[in-house]
Amino acid sequence: MQAMPVFCRSSGACAEGVAFADFDKWREFGWGANLVLQETQMPLNEIVLRVILAGAAAFIVFTGFDFALGGIRSLGLEGPVLSLTATDAHALDARDSHARFLGGVWLTVGLVFLASAFRLQALRVALLAAIAMIFVGGVSRFTTYAPQVLLDPPIAGALIAELIGMPILFFWVWNARRA
């Protein structure tokens, strides 16, 4: 396990990461009197959390990219491209625009997960908000007029991740060590 440099004030408040490559530069800027460079070990559970966040980010960014650029039909990265016909082409185009928007939002959630894998402490609140949004999205699936679709393997897997995995992840992030 590699030690991570952390700057700490004499009050005990610490900052993750290094703003300047050289500790002496901190002293030149007048910070040296109250700062001490400490080497800390990142706990194993935090390393695992960051790996899980990076893996989830890869999936979310991939699926978000598929729908942000492909719209309601998608680019086909997750399977065959949907062949849709509509009696009202304008309404289909409007729904396609909404699907692209939501794909972009989903892509951004994935980027928050990815950035949090590297800057967990700085992005904790944004990450917790993103996790809560995913949970609410999972609950929203139950408003469907075709509840049998929730039992389809791809939907059931996503639903389990949203309703069980996200609360577990939320409390794991909430309880991760704070700098």
C-alpha positions in Angstrom: 0.0 0.0 0.0 1.5 3.3 -1.1 1.6 6.2 1.4 -0.3 9.3 0.3 1.0 12.8 1.1 -1.4 14.9 3.1 -1.0 18.5 4.4 -2.4 19.1 7.9 -2.8 22.3 9.9 -1.8 22.2 13.5 -5.6 22.3 14.3 -5.8 18.8 12.8 -7.6 19.7 9.6 -6.0 17.9 6.7 -6.1 18.3 2.9 -5.9 15.3 0.6 -3.3 15.5 -2.2 -0.5 18.0 -2.8 -1.0 21.4 -4.3 2.7 22.0 -4.9 5.2 19.3 -5.8 7.7 20.7 -3.3 6.8 21.1 0.4 9.3 24.0 0.7 7.1 26.0 -1.7 4.4 25.8 0.9 6.8 27.5 3.4 7.6 30.2 0.8 4.0 31.1 0.7 3.8 31.5 4.5 1.9 28.2 5.1 4.9 26.4 6.7 4.3 27.5 10.3 0.9 25.8 10.5 1.4 22.9 8.1 3.0 19.5 8.6 3.5 17.0 5.8 2.2 13.7 6.9 2.4 10.3 5.2 -0.8 8.4 5.7 -1.9 4.9 4.7 -5.2 4.7 2.8 -7.4 2.0 4.5 -8.1 -1.1 2.4 -11.8 -0.5 2.6 -11.3 2.9 1.0 -9.2 1.5 -1.8 -11.9 -1.1 -2.5 -14.5 1.7 -2.4 -12.5 3.7 -5.0 -12.2 0.7 -7.3 -15.9 0.0 -7.1 -16.6 3.7 -7.9 -14.3 3.5 -10.9 -16.0 0.3 -12.1 -19.4 1.8 -11.7 -18.2 4.9 -13.4 -17.1 2.9 -16.5 -20.5 1.3 -16.8 -22.4 4.5 -16.3 -20.3 6.5 -18.7 -20.6 3.8 -21.3 -24.4 3.6 -21.1 -24.7 7.4 -20.9 -22.6 7.8 -24.0 -24.8 5.3 -25.8 -28.0 7.2 -25.2 -26.6 10.8 -25.2 -25.3 10.3 -28.7 -27.8 7.7 -29.9 -31.0 9.0 -28.5 -34.0 6.8 -27.9 -32.8 4.2 -30.4 -29.2 4.3 -28.8 -26.0 3.7 -30.7 -26.4 0.0 -30.3 -23.4 -0.4 -27.9 -25.6 -2.4 -25.5 -27.3 -4.5 -28.1 -29.3 -4.2 -31.3 -30.5 -0.7 -32.3 -34.2 -0.3 -31.7 -36.3 0.1 -34.9 -39.0 2.5 -33.9 -41.8 3.8 -36.1 -44.4 6.3 -34.9 -47.6 7.7 -36.2 -46.4 11.2 -35.0 -42.8 11.7 -36.2 -42.6 15.0 -34.3 -43.6 13.4 -31.0 -41.0 10.7 -31.6 -38.3 13.3 -32.3 -39.3 15.2 -29.1 -39.0 11.9 -27.1 -35.7 11.3 -28.8 -34.5 14.7 -27.6 -35.5 13.9 -24.0 -33.7 10.6 -24.2 -30.5 12.3 -25.4 -30.8 14.8 -22.5 -31.3 12.0 -20.0 -28.4 10.2 -21.5 -26.2 13.3 -21.1 -27.3 13.5 -17.4 -26.5 9.8 -16.9 -23.1 10.3 -18.6 -22.4 13.2 -16.1 -23.4 11.0 -13.2 -20.8 8.6 -14.4 -18.2 11.3 -14.6 -19.0 12.3 -11.0 -18.4 8.7 -10.0 -15.1 8.6 -11.9 -13.9 11.9 -10.4 -14.9 10.7 -6.9 -12.8 7.6 -7.3 -9.8 10.0 -7.4 -11.0 12.8 -5.2 -13.4 11.1 -2.8 -13.2 13.7 0.0 -13.6 16.7 -2.2 -16.6 15.3 -4.1 -18.3 13.4 -1.3 -21.5 15.6 -1.3 -21.9 15.5 -5.1 -21.3 11.7 -5.1 -23.9 11.2 -2.3 -26.4 13.3 -4.3 -25.7 11.2 -7.5 -26.2 7.9 -5.5 -29.5 9.2 -4.1 -30.7 10.2 -7.6 -30.0 6.6 -8.8 -32.0 5.2 -5.9 -34.9 7.5 -6.6 -34.7 6.4 -10.3 -34.9 2.8 -9.2 -38.0 3.5 -7.1 -39.5 5.3 -10.1 -39.4 2.1 -12.1 -42.3 0.9 -10.1 -44.6 3.5 -11.8 -44.5 1.5 -15.0 -47.8 0.3 -16.6 -46.0 -3.0 -17.5 -44.7 -4.3 -14.2 -43.7 -7.7 -15.7 -40.8 -5.9 -17.5 -39.2 -5.4 -14.0 -38.6 -9.2 -13.9 -36.6 -9.2 -17.2 -32.9 -10.0 -16.3 -31.4 -6.7 -17.5 -34.0 -4.6 -15.7 -34.0 -6.8 -12.6 -30.2 -6.5 -12.3 -30.4 -2.8 -12.6 -33.2 -2.6 -10.1 -31.2 -4.6 -7.6 -28.2 -2.3 -8.0 -30.4 0.8 -7.7 -32.5 -0.3 -4.7 -30.0 -2.4 -2.7 -26.6 -1.5 -4.0 -27.0 2.3 -3.9 -28.1 2.5 -0.3 -25.1 0.3 0.7 -22.8 2.5 -1.4 -24.4 5.6 0.1 -23.6 4.5 3.7 -20.1 3.3 2.7 -19.3 6.7 1.2 -20.9 8.5 4.1 -18.8 6.6 6.6 -15.5 6.7 4.6 -12.7 8.5 6.5 -12.9 12.2 6.3 -9.7 14.2 5.7 
